[in-house]
């Protein structure tokens, strides 16, 4: 009989403690917090108190899911309170040629980092943080630079004198490279070439072997 009384006393005490009324956390005993004007036993103070793939909710309860990347396993990130495998860590490690790793996702760069340039592009200039750069040329193929006619599809025609005072044209490989400051500004397969004109112009571009990338079908 005495044991039974002690049992019910414990249950009553625990229930009373759980149902204790409050207006703020300070009115609750240690390890408890005030929710809906009742003192409740805390499950956690932060997500560090919870298991992996769980996080500490606003009611200090460990619930399944995540609130930030550190709540997930290695190689996973938190997306909409759910742990998912991330696609990439860096562009060079995990993405395809011409893609950049942005917020742990491989994103295709548009326009292509090997977008060809015509002589009109040189004359008018390019926007969007790009710079026309001549990579190589072939003087054996005659072409008309005014109409950009006579060169293979992957090349464009450029005045033989470089300024347009002659009729002769030269077929060139010329690409609209993206400008950059450091290598991580560039997509996979490209690195930031510093001061490409070697004249202190501070024009740096994401340089890559476009001829190879296009011939192999990695880029258009």
C-alpha positions as CSV (number, residue, x, y, z in Angstrom):
1,X,0.0,0.0,0.0
2,X,2.8,2.4,0.9
3,X,4.6,1.6,-2.4
4,X,1.4,2.3,-4.3
5,X,1.0,5.7,-2.6
6,X,4.6,6.6,-3.4
7,X,4.0,5.6,-7.1
8,X,0.9,7.8,-7.4
9,X,2.7,10.6,-5.6
10,X,5.5,10.5,-8.1
11,X,3.0,10.5,-11.0
12,X,1.1,13.4,-9.5
13,X,4.3,15.4,-8.8
14,X,5.6,14.8,-12.4
15,X,2.2,15.7,-13.9
16,X,2.0,18.8,-11.7
17,X,5.5,19.8,-12.8
18,X,4.7,19.3,-16.4
19,X,1.4,21.2,-16.2
20,X,2.9,24.1,-14.1
21,X,1.6,27.4,-15.4
22,X,4.1,30.1,-16.6
23,X,4.4,33.3,-18.5
24,X,8.1,33.0,-19.3
25,X,10.9,30.5,-19.2
26,X,12.3,31.9,-16.0
27,X,9.3,30.7,-14.1
28,X,10.0,27.0,-15.0
29,X,12.4,24.7,-13.3
30,X,15.8,23.8,-14.7
31,X,15.5,21.7,-17.9
32,X,12.1,23.0,-18.6
33,X,10.8,25.9,-20.8
34,X,7.5,27.8,-21.1
35,X,5.3,27.0,-24.0
36,X,1.6,27.8,-24.3
37,X,1.7,28.9,-20.6
38,X,2.9,25.5,-19.4
39,X,6.3,24.4,-18.3
40,X,7.6,21.6,-20.6
41,X,10.6,19.4,-20.3
42,X,13.3,20.4,-22.8
43,X,14.4,17.9,-25.4
44,X,17.2,20.1,-26.6
45,X,18.7,23.6,-26.5
46,X,20.4,23.4,-29.9
47,X,20.7,20.9,-32.7
48,X,24.0,19.8,-31.2
49,X,21.8,18.0,-28.6
50,X,20.0,16.0,-31.3
51,X,21.0,13.0,-33.5
52,X,22.3,13.5,-37.0
53,X,19.4,14.2,-39.4
54,X,17.5,15.8,-36.6
55,X,17.3,19.4,-35.5
56,X,16.1,21.4,-32.4
57,X,12.8,22.9,-33.2
58,X,11.5,26.3,-31.9
59,X,9.8,24.3,-29.2
60,X,13.2,22.8,-28.2
61,X,12.2,19.3,-29.4
62,X,14.4,17.1,-31.5
63,X,12.6,16.4,-34.8
64,X,13.5,14.6,-37.9
65,X,15.0,16.7,-40.7
66,X,17.5,19.6,-40.7
67,X,17.8,23.3,-40.1
68,X,21.3,23.8,-41.5
69,X,24.0,21.8,-43.4
70,X,25.7,20.7,-40.1
71,X,22.6,18.8,-39.1
72,X,23.2,16.4,-42.0
73,X,25.8,13.7,-42.8
74,X,29.0,14.5,-44.6
75,X,28.3,14.9,-48.4
76,X,24.8,16.2,-47.7
77,X,23.2,19.6,-47.4
78,X,20.0,20.9,-45.9
79,X,17.3,21.8,-48.4
80,X,13.8,22.7,-47.2
81,X,14.4,21.0,-43.9
82,X,15.5,17.8,-45.6
83,X,19.0,16.3,-45.9
84,X,19.9,15.8,-49.6
85,X,23.1,14.8,-51.4
86,X,24.8,17.9,-52.8
87,X,25.9,18.0,-56.4
88,X,29.2,19.7,-56.1
89,X,31.9,21.0,-53.9
90,X,33.9,22.9,-56.5
91,X,33.5,23.4,-60.2
92,X,36.7,21.5,-61.0
93,X,36.0,18.5,-58.8
94,X,32.4,17.8,-59.6
95,X,31.0,19.7,-62.6
96,X,31.1,19.2,-66.3
97,X,33.2,21.4,-68.7
98,X,31.6,24.8,-68.9
99,X,29.6,24.5,-65.6
100,X,30.1,26.3,-62.4
101,X,29.5,25.1,-58.8
102,X,27.0,27.7,-57.4
103,X,25.5,27.0,-54.0
104,X,26.5,23.4,-54.3
105,X,24.7,22.9,-57.6
106,X,26.4,22.6,-61.0
107,X,25.0,25.4,-63.2
108,X,25.5,25.6,-67.0
109,X,27.1,29.0,-67.9
110,X,25.2,31.0,-70.4
111,X,26.1,32.1,-73.0
112,X,28.7,29.4,-73.6
113,X,32.2,30.3,-72.3
114,X,33.4,29.4,-75.8
115,X,30.9,31.6,-77.7
116,X,32.6,32.7,-81.0
117,X,33.3,36.3,-81.8
118,X,32.8,38.0,-85.1
119,X,34.6,41.2,-86.3
120,X,31.4,43.1,-85.6
121,X,31.7,42.0,-82.0
122,X,35.2,43.4,-81.9
123,X,34.0,46.7,-83.4
124,X,30.9,47.1,-81.2
125,X,32.3,45.6,-78.0
126,X,30.6,43.0,-75.9
127,X,28.6,43.5,-72.7
128,X,27.9,41.0,-69.9
129,X,31.4,41.0,-68.7
130,X,32.9,39.3,-71.7
131,X,36.0,40.0,-73.8
132,X,36.7,38.9,-77.4
133,X,40.1,37.1,-77.6
134,X,41.8,35.7,-80.7
135,X,43.2,32.3,-79.9
136,X,44.6,31.3,-83.4
137,X,44.2,31.9,-87.1
138,X,44.6,30.3,-90.5
139,X,46.0,32.4,-93.4
140,X,45.5,29.7,-95.9
141,X,41.7,30.1,-96.1
142,X,40.5,33.3,-98.0
143,X,37.5,35.0,-96.5
144,X,35.4,38.2,-96.6
145,X,35.6,39.9,-93.2
146,X,32.8,42.5,-94.1
147,X,30.2,39.7,-94.5
148,X,32.0,37.2,-92.3
149,X,31.9,34.7,-95.2
150,X,34.3,32.0,-96.3
151,X,35.5,30.5,-93.0
152,X,34.5,27.1,-91.4
153,X,31.6,27.2,-89.0
154,X,33.8,27.3,-85.9
155,X,35.8,30.3,-87.2
156,X,35.2,33.9,-88.1
157,X,36.7,36.3,-90.6
158,X,38.9,39.1,-89.4
159,X,40.7,41.8,-91.4
160,X,44.2,40.7,-92.3
161,X,45.7,44.1,-91.1
162,X,43.7,43.9,-87.9
163,X,42.0,47.3,-88.4
164,X,39.9,46.9,-91.6
165,X,41.9,49.0,-94.1
166,X,42.4,46.0,-96.4
167,X,40.0,43.7,-98.3
168,X,41.8,40.5,-97.4
169,X,40.5,38.5,-94.5
170,X,42.0,35.9,-92.2
171,X,40.0,33.0,-90.6
172,X,40.4,33.1,-86.9
173,X,39.4,31.2,-83.8
174,X,38.1,34.0,-81.6
175,X,36.0,33.5,-78.4
176,X,34.0,35.7,-76.1
177,X,35.7,34.7,-72.8
178,X,34.2,35.8,-69.5
179,X,36.1,38.3,-67.5
180,X,37.2,37.2,-64.0
181,X,39.3,38.1,-61.0
182,X,40.3,34.7,-59.7
183,X,40.1,31.0,-60.9
184,X,36.9,30.3,-58.9
185,X,35.1,32.9,-61.0
186,X,35.4,30.5,-64.0
187,X,33.6,27.4,-65.0
188,X,35.2,24.0,-65.1
189,X,37.9,23.7,-67.7
190,X,38.8,27.4,-67.5
191,X,41.3,29.3,-65.4
192,X,41.6,33.1,-64.9
193,X,44.4,34.3,-67.2
194,X,45.7,37.6,-65.8
195,X,46.3,40.7,-67.9
196,X,45.9,38.9,-71.2
197,X,47.2,41.9,-73.2
198,X,50.3,42.3,-71.0
199,X,49.7,46.1,-70.9
200,X,48.5,46.6,-67.3
201,X,44.9,46.8,-68.6
202,X,43.7,44.6,-65.8
203,X,41.7,42.6,-68.3
204,X,41.6,39.0,-67.0
205,X,39.5,36.3,-68.7
206,X,38.4,32.7,-68.1
207,X,40.7,31.0,-70.6
208,X,40.2,27.5,-71.8
209,X,41.0,25.3,-74.8
210,X,37.8,26.0,-76.7
211,X,39.0,24.3,-79.9
212,X,39.3,21.0,-78.0
213,X,36.1,21.4,-76.0
214,X,34.1,22.1,-79.1
215,X,35.7,19.4,-81.3
216,X,35.1,16.8,-78.6
217,X,31.4,17.9,-78.3
218,X,31.8,19.1,-74.7
219,X,30.7,22.6,-75.6
220,X,28.9,24.0,-78.6
